[in-house]
Amino acid sequence: MLEKMNILGIESSCDECAAAVVEDGTWIRSSIVATQIPIHAVYKGVVPEIASRKHTEWIYAVVQEALSQAGVEPADLDGLGVTARPGLLGSLLVGLSFAKAFAWARDIPFIAVDHLLAHLYASQLADPSKTDQAAPVAYPFLGLLVSGGHSIICRMDAFDTLTVLGTTIDDAVGEAFDKVSSHYGFGYPGGAVIDKLAQTGDPLAFNFPLPKLYKGEHRYDLSYSGLKTAVINQREQFRRKSASPLRQEDIAASFQKTAVDILLRSLFRAVEDTGLRTVVAGGGVAANSYLRRLLGERQDLRCIFPPPELCGDNGAMIAGLGYHYLIRGERSPLTTQACARVKAFKRSYP
């Protein structure tokens, strides 16, 4: 094994064009994220065709900036990791095609990775300029993967071994945040906007319902379509104080409370049943302040979150995860294809 191994990571699964250089699977030497949020905000959601075109325009400069910030040349790289699944197919193809060409031209090892596994690895990355680094995470642990496209409670037995315990049967939690925010005109992206609004809202102003998923194989599953419908179409049925003025902050706070309560109810069932006391969160919704606070209050659990800048899609988590495949001797062929979806998230992955 090399004394120091620099891996370039490329991520383009949705609307973030990102690249990073990570040393030895841990130390972030650079991380560049070119966000498309202002471009898609007018549409209140990501437009796939626009996203892929922007990746095509930006990816060369983003990779160049990541190398420059890390102070490395292409010849200094020991390998390359890139997201191959899941995500928007057009966006994935841009990053994957660029990575293949880069690896081939420079004759460096290339590995295609799953960015969902990478999200659950993100908390093991560290900034060498900071001293308050978390201790390494020991396997097994429970993973809480929450984003705009996925809501998964799982058991992690290794960096590449994920067993799904529960997943959404309809909408993902991040999608629910975006839909509620769009309906009320709060702004985009919904998760960050609602989190901010909720800071000054009353989380008990509305008693929104929790789904009744508790029997058999659904014990750890999640559902957000009912909550979304209640907040958008049946709001007044669940209002506790009908005589008080209607405030958008109260809607945001009450929705956020219920959305997080749905997650934690299933997660805590998994804690009780598995006996695992370490919970590692990942994905965009892992940046939610209310979720982080409630999990942080559980003194009987070790709850680990990536820093907010590593909760969203980024190249550092791809490089970090890719390192472990590469030192194990794994390589991806240049015939590797992008995959928009993976097999059903039920009890094995995939």
C-alpha positions as CSV (number, residue, x, y, z in Angstrom):
1,M,0.0,0.0,0.0
2,L,1.2,3.5,-0.8
3,E,2.2,5.6,2.2
4,K,-0.1,8.3,1.0
5,M,-2.8,7.7,-1.5
6,N,-4.6,10.6,-3.2
7,I,-8.0,9.8,-4.7
8,L,-10.0,12.1,-7.0
9,G,-13.7,11.8,-6.4
10,I,-16.4,13.0,-8.9
11,E,-20.0,13.3,-8.1
12,S,-22.8,14.3,-10.6
13,S,-25.8,12.3,-9.6
14,C,-28.3,15.2,-9.5
15,D,-27.8,18.9,-9.6
16,E,-24.4,19.3,-7.8
17,C,-21.3,19.2,-9.9
18,A,-18.6,18.2,-7.5
19,A,-15.0,17.0,-7.3
20,A,-12.6,16.5,-4.4
21,V,-9.2,15.0,-3.6
22,V,-9.1,12.9,-0.4
23,E,-5.9,11.4,1.1
24,D,-5.9,7.9,2.5
25,G,-9.7,7.7,2.5
26,T,-9.9,10.3,5.3
27,W,-8.3,13.6,4.9
28,I,-10.0,16.1,2.6
29,R,-7.4,18.0,0.6
30,S,-10.0,19.8,-1.5
31,S,-13.7,19.8,-2.1
32,I,-15.4,21.8,-4.8
33,V,-19.2,21.8,-5.2
34,A,-20.8,23.9,-8.0
35,T,-24.4,24.1,-7.1
36,Q,-27.3,24.5,-9.6
37,I,-29.8,25.6,-7.0
38,P,-30.3,29.1,-8.4
39,I,-30.9,27.7,-11.9
40,H,-33.5,25.2,-10.8
41,A,-35.2,27.4,-8.2
42,V,-37.5,29.0,-10.7
43,Y,-38.9,25.6,-11.5
44,K,-39.2,24.7,-7.8
45,G,-37.3,21.4,-8.5
46,V,-34.5,19.9,-10.5
47,V,-35.1,19.8,-14.3
48,P,-33.0,16.7,-15.5
49,E,-32.2,18.0,-18.9
50,I,-30.9,21.3,-17.6
51,A,-28.9,19.5,-14.9
52,S,-27.1,17.3,-17.3
53,R,-26.3,20.2,-19.6
54,K,-24.8,22.2,-16.8
55,H,-22.7,19.3,-15.7
56,T,-21.3,19.1,-19.2
57,E,-20.4,22.8,-19.1
58,W,-18.9,22.8,-15.6
59,I,-17.2,19.5,-14.9
60,Y,-13.8,20.2,-16.4
61,A,-13.4,23.4,-14.5
62,V,-14.7,21.8,-11.2
63,V,-12.2,19.0,-11.5
64,Q,-9.4,21.4,-12.4
65,E,-10.2,23.6,-9.3
66,A,-10.3,20.5,-7.0
67,L,-6.8,19.5,-8.2
68,S,-5.5,23.1,-7.9
69,Q,-6.9,23.5,-4.4
70,A,-5.4,20.2,-3.3
71,G,-2.0,21.3,-4.7
72,V,-1.7,18.1,-6.9
73,E,-1.2,17.4,-10.5
74,P,-3.1,14.6,-12.4
75,A,0.2,12.6,-12.2
76,D,0.0,12.7,-8.4
77,L,-3.3,10.9,-8.3
78,D,-3.4,7.2,-7.3
79,G,-6.9,6.5,-8.3
80,L,-10.3,7.9,-9.2
81,G,-13.8,7.3,-7.8
82,V,-17.0,8.4,-9.5
83,T,-20.7,8.0,-8.8
84,A,-22.3,5.5,-11.1
85,R,-25.7,5.1,-9.3
86,P,-28.4,6.0,-8.4
87,G,-29.4,9.4,-9.7
88,L,-30.6,11.2,-12.8
89,L,-29.3,9.2,-15.7
90,G,-28.2,12.1,-17.8
91,S,-26.3,13.7,-14.9
92,L,-24.7,10.4,-14.0
93,L,-23.5,9.8,-17.5
94,V,-21.6,13.1,-17.6
95,G,-19.6,12.4,-14.5
96,L,-19.0,8.8,-15.4
97,S,-17.9,9.5,-18.9
98,F,-15.5,12.2,-17.8
99,A,-14.1,9.9,-15.1
100,K,-13.6,7.1,-17.6
101,A,-11.8,9.4,-20.0
102,F,-9.6,10.9,-17.3
103,A,-8.6,7.5,-15.8
104,W,-7.9,6.1,-19.3
105,A,-5.8,9.1,-20.4
106,R,-3.8,9.1,-17.2
107,D,-3.6,5.3,-16.8
108,I,-4.8,5.4,-13.2
109,P,-7.2,2.9,-11.4
110,F,-10.9,3.8,-11.7
111,I,-13.8,2.6,-9.5
112,A,-17.5,3.3,-9.9
113,V,-19.3,3.7,-6.6
114,D,-22.8,4.0,-5.2
115,H,-23.4,7.4,-3.8
116,L,-25.9,6.1,-1.2
117,L,-23.1,4.1,0.4
118,A,-20.9,7.2,0.1
119,H,-23.4,9.3,2.1
120,L,-23.1,6.9,5.0
121,Y,-19.3,7.1,4.7
122,A,-19.2,10.9,4.8
123,S,-19.0,11.2,8.6
124,Q,-15.6,9.4,8.5
125,L,-14.0,12.2,6.5
126,A,-11.9,14.8,8.2
127,D,-10.5,18.3,7.5
128,P,-6.8,18.2,8.4
129,S,-6.9,21.9,9.3
130,K,-9.3,21.1,12.2
131,T,-8.4,19.5,15.5
132,D,-11.9,18.4,16.7
133,Q,-12.0,15.3,14.6
134,A,-14.4,12.5,15.4
135,A,-13.1,9.0,16.3
136,P,-13.4,6.4,13.6
137,V,-16.7,4.7,13.3
138,A,-16.7,1.0,14.2
139,Y,-19.0,-1.4,12.4
140,P,-21.7,-2.5,12.7
141,F,-23.9,0.5,13.1
142,L,-27.3,1.7,12.2
143,G,-27.5,4.0,9.2
144,L,-30.1,6.8,8.7
145,L,-29.9,7.8,5.0
146,V,-32.3,10.7,4.4
147,S,-32.4,12.8,1.2
148,G,-34.7,14.1,-1.5
149,G,-34.8,10.7,-3.2
150,H,-34.3,8.2,-0.4
151,S,-35.3,7.5,3.2
152,I,-33.6,4.4,4.5
153,I,-32.9,2.8,7.9
154,C,-30.2,0.2,7.5
155,R,-27.6,-1.9,9.2
156,M,-24.0,-1.3,8.0
157,D,-21.6,-4.2,8.6
158,A,-18.8,-2.8,6.4
159,F,-18.2,0.2,4.1
160,D,-19.8,-1.7,1.3
161,T,-22.3,-4.0,3.2
162,L,-25.7,-2.4,3.7
163,T,-28.8,-4.3,4.8
164,V,-32.0,-2.3,4.5
165,L,-34.3,-2.6,7.6
166,G,-36.8,0.0,6.6
167,T,-37.5,2.4,3.8
168,T,-40.3,4.7,2.5
169,I,-43.2,3.0,0.9
170,D,-44.0,6.2,-1.1
171,D,-42.3,9.6,-0.8
172,A,-38.9,10.3,0.6
173,V,-38.6,12.7,3.5
174,G,-36.6,15.3,1.4
175,E,-39.2,15.2,-1.3
176,A,-41.9,15.9,1.2
177,F,-40.0,19.0,2.4
178,D,-39.7,20.2,-1.1
179,K,-43.4,19.6,-2.0
180,V,-44.7,21.4,1.1
181,S,-42.3,24.3,0.7
182,S,-43.3,24.6,-3.0
183,H,-47.1,24.5,-2.2
184,Y,-46.8,27.3,0.3
185,G,-44.2,29.3,-1.6
186,F,-41.6,29.1,1.2
187,G,-38.7,28.8,-1.3
188,Y,-36.3,26.3,-2.7
189,P,-34.7,24.0,-1.7
190,G,-37.5,23.1,0.8
191,G,-35.4,21.4,3.5
192,A,-33.2,24.4,4.3
193,V,-36.1,26.9,4.0
194,I,-38.4,25.0,6.3
195,D,-35.7,24.4,8.8
196,K,-35.0,28.2,9.0
197,L,-38.7,29.1,9.2
198,A,-39.4,26.5,11.9
199,Q,-36.9,28.2,14.2
200,T,-39.5,30.8,15.1
201,G,-42.6,28.6,14.7
202,D,-44.8,26.6,17.1
203,P,-44.3,22.9,16.4
204,L,-47.5,22.2,18.3
205,A,-49.7,24.5,16.3
206,F,-50.8,21.6,14.1
207,N,-51.2,18.0,15.2
208,F,-50.4,16.4,11.8
209,P,-50.8,12.6,11.7
210,L,-48.1,9.9,11.8
211,P,-48.5,6.9,9.4
212,K,-49.7,3.6,11.0
213,L,-46.8,1.4,10.0
214,Y,-46.0,-0.9,12.8
215,K,-46.9,-4.5,11.9
216,G,-44.7,-7.3,10.5
217,E,-42.2,-6.3,7.8
218,H,-43.3,-2.6,8.0
219,R,-42.0,-2.2,11.5
220,Y,-39.2,0.1,10.4
221,D,-40.7,1.4,7.2
222,L,-41.6,5.1,6.5
223,S,-44.4,6.9,4.7
224,Y,-44.7,10.6,3.8
225,S,-47.5,10.8,1.3
226,G,-50.1,11.0,4.1
227,L,-48.3,13.8,5.9
228,K,-47.8,15.7,2.7
229,T,-51.5,15.4,1.9
230,A,-52.5,16.5,5.4
231,V,-50.2,19.6,5.3
232,I,-51.2,20.7,1.8
233,N,-54.9,19.7,1.5
234,Q,-56.2,19.1,5.0
235,R,-54.3,21.6,7.1
236,E,-57.3,23.0,9.1
237,Q,-58.4,19.6,10.2
238,F,-55.3,19.3,12.3
239,R,-55.0,22.9,13.6
240,R,-54.9,23.1,17.4
241,K,-55.6,26.8,17.7
242,S,-58.1,27.7,15.0
243,A,-58.7,31.2,16.4
244,S,-55.1,32.2,16.3
245,P,-53.6,33.9,13.2
246,L,-52.2,31.5,10.6
247,R,-48.4,31.8,10.4
248,Q,-46.2,30.1,7.9
249,E,-43.6,29.6,10.6
250,D,-46.1,27.4,12.5
251,I,-46.9,25.4,9.5
252,A,-43.2,24.8,8.9
253,A,-42.4,23.9,12.5
254,S,-45.4,21.5,12.8
255,F,-44.6,19.8,9.6
256,Q,-40.9,19.5,10.4
257,K,-41.7,18.1,13.8
258,T,-44.0,15.4,12.4
259,A,-41.6,14.5,9.5
260,V,-38.7,14.0,11.9
261,D,-40.9,12.1,14.4
262,I,-41.8,9.7,11.6
263,L,-38.1,9.0,11.0
264,L,-37.1,8.7,14.7
265,R,-40.0,6.4,15.6
266,S,-38.8,3.8,13.1
267,L,-35.2,4.4,13.9
268,F,-35.7,3.9,17.6
269,R,-37.5,0.7,16.9
270,A,-34.5,-0.5,15.0
271,V,-32.2,0.5,17.9
272,E,-34.4,-1.5,20.3
273,D,-34.6,-4.6,18.2
274,T,-30.9,-4.7,17.0
275,G,-29.2,-3.6,20.1
276,L,-26.9,-1.4,18.1
277,R,-26.2,1.9,19.9
278,T,-24.3,3.8,17.2
279,V,-26.4,5.7,14.6
280,V,-24.7,7.3,11.6
281,A,-26.7,9.8,9.5
282,G,-26.2,10.9,5.9
283,G,-27.9,12.7,3.1
284,G,-29.2,16.2,2.7
285,V,-31.9,16.0,5.4
286,A,-29.1,15.0,7.9
287,A,-28.3,18.7,7.9
288,N,-31.7,19.4,9.5
289,S,-31.2,21.1,12.9
290,Y,-34.2,19.6,14.6
291,L,-33.2,16.1,13.6
292,R,-29.7,16.7,14.8
293,R,-30.9,18.2,18.1
294,L,-33.3,15.3,18.9
295,L,-30.8,12.6,18.2
296,G,-28.2,14.5,20.1
297,E,-30.4,14.4,23.2
298,R,-30.3,10.6,23.3
299,Q,-27.5,10.1,25.8
300,D,-27.7,6.3,25.4
301,L,-26.8,6.5,21.8
302,R,-23.7,7.6,19.8
303,C,-25.2,9.7,17.0
304,I,-22.8,10.7,14.3
305,F,-23.5,13.4,11.7
306,P,-21.3,14.6,8.9
307,P,-20.7,18.4,9.0
308,P,-23.5,20.2,7.1
309,E,-21.3,20.7,4.0
310,L,-20.9,17.0,3.6
311,C,-24.5,16.1,4.0
312,G,-25.4,17.1,0.5
313,D,-23.9,15.5,-2.6
314,N,-20.1,16.1,-2.7
315,G,-17.0,14.6,-4.3
316,A,-15.2,14.0,-1.0
317,M,-17.5,11.2,0.1
318,I,-17.0,9.5,-3.3
319,A,-13.2,9.7,-3.1
320,G,-13.2,8.5,0.5
321,L,-15.4,5.5,-0.3
322,G,-13.5,4.8,-3.5
323,Y,-10.2,4.5,-1.6
324,H,-11.4,1.4,0.2
325,Y,-12.4,-0.4,-2.9
326,L,-9.1,0.6,-4.6
327,I,-6.8,-0.6,-1.8
328,R,-8.7,-3.9,-1.8
329,G,-7.6,-4.2,-5.4
330,E,-11.0,-3.6,-7.1
331,R,-11.3,-1.8,-10.4
332,S,-14.2,-1.0,-12.7
333,P,-14.0,-1.7,-16.4
334,L,-14.4,1.2,-18.8
335,T,-17.6,-0.6,-20.0
336,T,-19.3,0.3,-16.6
337,Q,-22.7,1.8,-17.1
338,A,-24.6,4.4,-15.1
339,C,-27.8,3.2,-13.4
340,A,-30.6,5.6,-12.4
341,R,-32.1,3.2,-9.9
342,V,-31.1,0.2,-7.8
343,K,-33.1,-2.9,-6.8
344,A,-36.0,-2.4,-4.4
345,F,-34.8,-1.2,-1.0
346,K,-36.4,-3.9,1.2
347,R,-34.1,-6.3,3.1
348,S,-30.9,-6.5,1.1
349,Y,-29.0,-4.0,-0.9
350,P,-29.2,-4.6,-3.7
